[in-house]
């Protein structure tokens, strides 16, 4: 004789299956949540590292004395040297020396790499005077070719858009003498407040022709060539970080006159601080998961 399940036994089976189902659903849900979380964290970690690396590579070739911090909003002209900036300064801005043409190009006739500019001035040469400089070891044809290509033709060694900066601090050092904030709305090309940057107006092999004259100016035997400044500008409303480049503050440009590229979206924090000659960067990104839940990731990087 077959014996059937009693009602109580069926109820027990249903209860047990319900418990097992609920536990399984929680486990599956937790596994899925962990997967979503880990994937988001890994994605944010990779993005943060790449963005900080892009910034660091450009900062590596900064003219250290010509690196500033600027307050928001963007039209605020309040600037300071990076070493004295606090958290009220949100924009990081610097003049970069031209590393690409400094490294030079391969000289097939000599089987060596020839630098575009050597970074040295022969102050005792008869070819050095108040309007030109002899720079031994340079092949300025290489510099002109590389810079023209990188700037899409907007900068050459003959159109006075490239500048020369002598290395070292100056007597009575003034950060604004690099041309920061010397733009003139009535005459954007007129930028007189820039005693530390001279225009390159022409060249001949290893001779740089410059303007204004060096009369009464402090110069040294070492120099940088520069053709662009950079600015890292956070947009609080859009939560994004923008890079500005190919502009020249010593020629009266604002960073908004340059080209721009969005470095990152969903930015919650961008901070920088200089200690001695070291810059510490902090960047935090977030990823929306639901309407009321975000996953955030922060990373720091040091630039020497």
DOVOBA-146054 format. One record per residue (C-alpha): residue number from 1; residue in three letters; chain; x, y, z. Coordinates in steps of 0.1 Angstrom, whole numbers, plus 2048, in hexadecimal, padded with zeros to 3 digits. Layout:
{NUM,ALA,A,{X,Y,Z}}
...
//
This chain:
{1,UNK,A,{800,800,800}}
{2,UNK,A,{80F,823,7F5}}
{3,UNK,A,{810,83D,80F}}
{4,UNK,A,{80C,861,804}}
{5,UNK,A,{81C,880,812}}
{6,UNK,A,{809,890,82E}}
{7,UNK,A,{800,8B5,82C}}
{8,UNK,A,{818,8BD,848}}
{9,UNK,A,{835,8AB,835}}
{10,UNK,A,{82C,8BF,816}}
{11,UNK,A,{82C,8DF,829}}
{12,UNK,A,{84F,8D6,838}}
{13,UNK,A,{85C,8CF,815}}
{14,UNK,A,{84F,8F0,807}}
{15,UNK,A,{85D,903,825}}
{16,UNK,A,{87F,8F3,821}}
{17,UNK,A,{87F,8F9,7FB}}
{18,UNK,A,{875,91E,801}}
{19,UNK,A,{892,922,81A}}
{20,UNK,A,{8AB,912,802}}
{21,UNK,A,{89D,928,7E6}}
{22,UNK,A,{8A0,948,7FA}}
{23,UNK,A,{8C4,940,805}}
{24,UNK,A,{8CD,937,7E1}}
{25,UNK,A,{8BE,958,7D5}}
{26,UNK,A,{8D2,96B,7EF}}
{27,UNK,A,{8F2,959,7E6}}
{28,UNK,A,{8EC,960,7C0}}
{29,UNK,A,{8E3,984,7C7}}
{30,UNK,A,{902,989,7DD}}
{31,UNK,A,{918,979,7C2}}
{32,UNK,A,{909,98F,7A8}}
{33,UNK,A,{90E,9AE,7BE}}
{34,UNK,A,{932,9A5,7C5}}
{35,UNK,A,{937,9A0,79F}}
{36,UNK,A,{928,9C2,797}}
{37,UNK,A,{93D,9D2,7B3}}
{38,UNK,A,{95E,9C2,7AA}}
{39,UNK,A,{959,9C9,785}}
{40,UNK,A,{951,9EE,78C}}
{41,UNK,A,{96F,9F1,7A4}}
{42,UNK,A,{987,9E2,78B}}
{43,UNK,A,{979,9F8,76F}}
{44,UNK,A,{97D,A17,785}}
{45,UNK,A,{9A0,A0D,790}}
{46,UNK,A,{9AB,A09,76C}}
{47,UNK,A,{99C,A2A,761}}
{48,UNK,A,{9AA,A3D,77F}}
{49,UNK,A,{9CD,A2F,779}}
{50,UNK,A,{9CD,A37,754}}
{51,UNK,A,{9C0,A5B,75A}}
{52,UNK,A,{9DA,A62,775}}
{53,UNK,A,{9F5,A53,75F}}
{54,UNK,A,{9EB,A6B,742}}
{55,UNK,A,{9ED,A89,759}}
{56,UNK,A,{A0E,A7D,768}}
{57,UNK,A,{A1E,A79,747}}
{58,UNK,A,{A17,A9D,73D}}
{59,UNK,A,{A20,AAA,75F}}
{60,UNK,A,{A41,A98,75D}}
{61,UNK,A,{A4C,AB2,743}}
{62,UNK,A,{A3F,AD1,755}}
{63,UNK,A,{A54,AF0,75B}}
{64,UNK,A,{A53,AEC,781}}
{65,UNK,A,{A55,B11,788}}
{66,UNK,A,{A39,B18,76F}}
{67,UNK,A,{A20,B01,77F}}
{68,UNK,A,{A02,B12,78F}}
{69,UNK,A,{9E0,B0C,7A0}}
{70,UNK,A,{9C1,B1F,796}}
{71,UNK,A,{9A0,B23,7A8}}
{72,UNK,A,{97E,B1C,79A}}
{73,UNK,A,{969,B29,78A}}
{74,UNK,A,{97E,B29,76A}}
{75,UNK,A,{97C,B4F,766}}
{76,UNK,A,{98C,B54,788}}
{77,UNK,A,{9AE,B63,783}}
{78,UNK,A,{9BB,B5A,7A5}}
{79,UNK,A,{9DA,B44,7A0}}
{80,UNK,A,{9F6,B39,7B6}}
{81,UNK,A,{A16,B25,7B4}}
{82,UNK,A,{A0E,B00,7B9}}
{83,UNK,A,{A23,AFE,7D8}}
{84,UNK,A,{A0C,B17,7EA}}
{85,UNK,A,{9EB,B0A,7DD}}
{86,UNK,A,{9D0,AFC,7F5}}
{87,UNK,A,{9B0,AE9,7EE}}
{88,UNK,A,{99E,B08,7E2}}
{89,UNK,A,{9B3,B06,7C2}}
{90,UNK,A,{9A3,AED,7AB}}
{91,UNK,A,{9B4,AF2,789}}
{92,UNK,A,{9D7,AE5,783}}
{93,UNK,A,{9EA,AF7,768}}
{94,UNK,A,{A0E,AF7,75B}}
{95,UNK,A,{A25,B00,73E}}
{96,UNK,A,{A35,AE1,72F}}
{97,UNK,A,{A57,ADF,71F}}
{98,UNK,A,{A59,ACF,6FC}}
{99,UNK,A,{A66,AAC,704}}
{100,UNK,A,{A5E,A9D,6E2}}
{101,UNK,A,{A76,AB2,6CE}}
{102,UNK,A,{A8E,AB3,6EB}}
{103,UNK,A,{A92,A8E,6E7}}
{104,UNK,A,{A99,A94,6C2}}
{105,UNK,A,{A99,A7D,6A5}}
{106,UNK,A,{AAF,A63,695}}
{107,UNK,A,{ACB,A71,67F}}
{108,UNK,A,{AD0,A57,664}}
{109,UNK,A,{AF0,A67,656}}
{110,UNK,A,{B01,A66,679}}
{111,UNK,A,{AEF,A48,687}}
{112,UNK,A,{AE6,A5A,6A7}}
{113,UNK,A,{AC8,A6B,6B7}}
{114,UNK,A,{ACB,A90,6B3}}
{115,UNK,A,{AB9,AA6,6CC}}
{116,UNK,A,{AA3,AC2,6BE}}
{117,UNK,A,{AAE,ADA,6D9}}
{118,UNK,A,{ACB,AD3,6F2}}
{119,UNK,A,{ABF,AE9,70F}}
{120,UNK,A,{AE0,AFB,710}}
{121,UNK,A,{AEA,B1F,706}}
{122,UNK,A,{B0E,B29,6FE}}
{123,UNK,A,{B0E,B4B,70F}}
{124,UNK,A,{B31,B52,704}}
{125,UNK,A,{B2C,B4C,6DF}}
{126,UNK,A,{B2F,B6A,6C8}}
{127,UNK,A,{B0E,B5D,6B9}}
{128,UNK,A,{AFC,B63,6DA}}
{129,UNK,A,{AEE,B86,6E0}}
{130,UNK,A,{ACF,B97,6EC}}
{131,UNK,A,{AB9,B8B,6CF}}
{132,UNK,A,{AC7,B68,6C8}}
{133,UNK,A,{AD6,B4A,6DA}}
{134,UNK,A,{AEF,B30,6D0}}
{135,UNK,A,{AE4,B0E,6DC}}
{136,UNK,A,{AFF,AF4,6D4}}
{137,UNK,A,{AF5,AD1,6CE}}
{138,UNK,A,{AD3,ADA,6C1}}
{139,UNK,A,{AC3,AD2,69F}}
{140,UNK,A,{AA7,AEB,69F}}
{141,UNK,A,{A99,ADE,67E}}
{142,UNK,A,{A8F,ABF,691}}
{143,UNK,A,{A7E,AD4,6AC}}
{144,UNK,A,{A6B,AE8,691}}
{145,UNK,A,{A5F,AC9,67F}}
{146,UNK,A,{A53,AB7,69F}}
{147,UNK,A,{A42,AD4,6AF}}
{148,UNK,A,{A30,ADE,68F}}
{149,UNK,A,{A22,ABB,68C}}
{150,UNK,A,{A18,AB8,6B1}}
{151,UNK,A,{A06,ADA,6B1}}
{152,UNK,A,{9F5,AD4,68F}}
{153,UNK,A,{A08,AF1,680}}
{154,UNK,A,{9FE,B0B,69B}}
{155,UNK,A,{A22,B0D,6A9}}
{156,UNK,A,{A43,B10,696}}
{157,UNK,A,{A65,B1E,69E}}
{158,UNK,A,{A5D,B3C,688}}
{159,UNK,A,{A3A,B47,692}}
{160,UNK,A,{A43,B52,6B5}}
{161,UNK,A,{A2C,B39,6C6}}
{162,UNK,A,{A48,B25,6D5}}
{163,UNK,A,{A59,B32,6F4}}
{164,UNK,A,{A7A,B2F,706}}
{165,UNK,A,{A7C,B2E,72C}}
{166,UNK,A,{A9E,B2F,73F}}
{167,UNK,A,{AA2,B16,75A}}
{168,UNK,A,{AA2,B20,77F}}
{169,UNK,A,{A90,B38,795}}
{170,UNK,A,{A94,B5D,78E}}
{171,UNK,A,{A9B,B7A,7A5}}
{172,UNK,A,{A7B,B87,7B4}}
{173,UNK,A,{A69,B68,7A6}}
{174,UNK,A,{A45,B6F,79B}}
{175,UNK,A,{A30,B52,78E}}
{176,UNK,A,{A1C,B6A,778}}
{177,UNK,A,{A3B,B73,764}}
{178,UNK,A,{A36,B52,751}}
{179,UNK,A,{A18,B63,741}}
{180,UNK,A,{9FC,B55,757}}
{181,UNK,A,{9DE,B6C,756}}
{182,UNK,A,{9EF,B86,740}}
{183,UNK,A,{9D5,B83,724}}
{184,UNK,A,{9C7,BA3,718}}
{185,UNK,A,{9A3,BA2,70B}}
{186,UNK,A,{9A9,BC0,6F5}}
{187,UNK,A,{9C9,BB2,6E6}}
{188,UNK,A,{9CD,B8D,6EE}}
{189,UNK,A,{9EF,B8C,6DD}}
{190,UNK,A,{9FD,BA7,6F4}}
{191,UNK,A,{A0C,B96,713}}
{192,UNK,A,{A27,BAB,723}}
{193,UNK,A,{A26,B9B,745}}
{194,UNK,A,{A3D,B7E,73E}}
{195,UNK,A,{A61,B86,745}}
{196,UNK,A,{A69,B60,748}}
{197,UNK,A,{A5D,B56,725}}
{198,UNK,A,{A6C,B62,704}}
{199,UNK,A,{A5E,B5C,6E1}}
{200,UNK,A,{A71,B48,6C7}}
{201,UNK,A,{A6E,B5C,6A7}}
{202,UNK,A,{A86,B48,691}}
{203,UNK,A,{AA3,B30,690}}
{204,UNK,A,{AC2,B26,67C}}
{205,UNK,A,{ACF,B03,682}}
{206,UNK,A,{AD9,B08,6A7}}
{207,UNK,A,{AD2,B2D,6AB}}
{208,UNK,A,{AB1,B38,6BB}}
{209,UNK,A,{AA4,B5B,6B4}}
{210,UNK,A,{A90,B69,6D0}}
{211,UNK,A,{A79,B87,6D9}}
{212,UNK,A,{A78,B9C,6EE}}
{213,UNK,A,{A9D,BA4,6F2}}
{214,UNK,A,{AB0,B95,70F}}
{215,UNK,A,{ABD,BB8,71A}}
{216,UNK,A,{ABA,BBA,740}}
{217,UNK,A,{AAB,B97,743}}
{218,UNK,A,{AB8,B7B,759}}
{219,UNK,A,{AC2,B5D,744}}
{220,UNK,A,{AD5,B3D,74B}}
{221,UNK,A,{AE9,B24,736}}
{222,UNK,A,{ACC,B0B,737}}
{223,UNK,A,{AA9,B0E,728}}
{224,UNK,A,{A89,AFE,71F}}
{225,UNK,A,{A76,B01,6FF}}
{226,UNK,A,{A50,B01,703}}
{227,UNK,A,{A32,B04,6EC}}
{228,UNK,A,{A14,AFB,702}}
{229,UNK,A,{A06,AFD,724}}
{230,UNK,A,{9EE,AE3,734}}
{231,UNK,A,{9D0,AE6,74B}}
{232,UNK,A,{9BD,ACC,75E}}
{233,UNK,A,{99A,ADB,765}}
{234,UNK,A,{97E,ACA,779}}
{235,UNK,A,{95A,AD1,76F}}
{236,UNK,A,{946,ACD,78F}}
{237,UNK,A,{924,ACF,77E}}
{238,UNK,A,{92D,AB4,765}}
{239,UNK,A,{943,AA0,77C}}
{240,UNK,A,{95E,A9E,762}}
{241,UNK,A,{983,AA6,75E}}
{242,UNK,A,{990,AB8,73F}}
{243,UNK,A,{9B3,ABC,731}}
{244,UNK,A,{9BB,ADD,71E}}
{245,UNK,A,{9DA,ADF,708}}
{246,UNK,A,{9EA,AF1,6EA}}
{247,UNK,A,{9E7,B14,6F9}}
{248,UNK,A,{A01,B2D,703}}
{249,UNK,A,{9FB,B43,722}}
{250,UNK,A,{A1A,B58,71A}}
{251,UNK,A,{A09,B61,6F9}}
{252,UNK,A,{9E9,B6D,70B}}
{253,UNK,A,{9D6,B4C,709}}
{254,UNK,A,{9BE,B3E,723}}
{255,UNK,A,{9BB,B19,726}}
{256,UNK,A,{999,B1B,716}}
{257,UNK,A,{9AB,B27,6F7}}
{258,UNK,A,{9BB,B06,6F3}}
{259,UNK,A,{9B0,AE4,6E8}}
{260,UNK,A,{99E,ACD,701}}
{261,UNK,A,{997,AA9,708}}
{262,UNK,A,{982,A99,723}}
{263,UNK,A,{999,A84,73A}}
{264,UNK,A,{97E,A75,750}}
{265,UNK,A,{959,A75,757}}
{266,UNK,A,{948,A6D,779}}
{267,UNK,A,{964,A7F,78C}}
{268,UNK,A,{95C,A85,7B1}}
{269,UNK,A,{97F,A90,7BD}}
{270,UNK,A,{99D,AA0,7AC}}
{271,UNK,A,{9B8,AAE,7C3}}
{272,UNK,A,{9DC,AB7,7C0}}
{273,UNK,A,{9F7,AC2,7D9}}
{274,UNK,A,{A1C,ACA,7D5}}
{275,UNK,A,{A35,AC1,7F0}}
{276,UNK,A,{A58,ACD,7E8}}
{277,UNK,A,{A5B,AC4,7C3}}
{278,UNK,A,{A43,AA7,7C4}}
{279,UNK,A,{A1E,AA9,7B9}}
{280,UNK,A,{A05,A92,7C8}}
{281,UNK,A,{9E5,A8C,7B4}}
{282,UNK,A,{9C5,A7D,7C0}}
{283,UNK,A,{9A8,A72,7AA}}
{284,UNK,A,{987,A62,7B3}}
{285,UNK,A,{96F,A53,79A}}
{286,UNK,A,{94C,A45,79F}}
{287,UNK,A,{935,A2E,78B}}
{288,UNK,A,{90F,A30,790}}
{289,UNK,A,{900,A0E,797}}
{290,UNK,A,{8DD,A18,79F}}
{291,UNK,A,{8CB,A3A,7A2}}
{292,UNK,A,{8D6,A3D,7C7}}
{293,UNK,A,{8F6,A27,7C8}}
{294,UNK,A,{919,A2E,7BA}}
{295,UNK,A,{939,A1C,7BD}}
{296,UNK,A,{958,A32,7C2}}
{297,UNK,A,{97D,A2D,7BE}}
{298,UNK,A,{99A,A44,7C7}}
{299,UNK,A,{9BF,A43,7BE}}
{300,UNK,A,{9DD,A58,7C4}}
{301,UNK,A,{9FC,A5E,7B0}}
{302,UNK,A,{A1D,A70,7B6}}
{303,UNK,A,{A2F,A83,79A}}
{304,UNK,A,{A53,A8E,79F}}
//
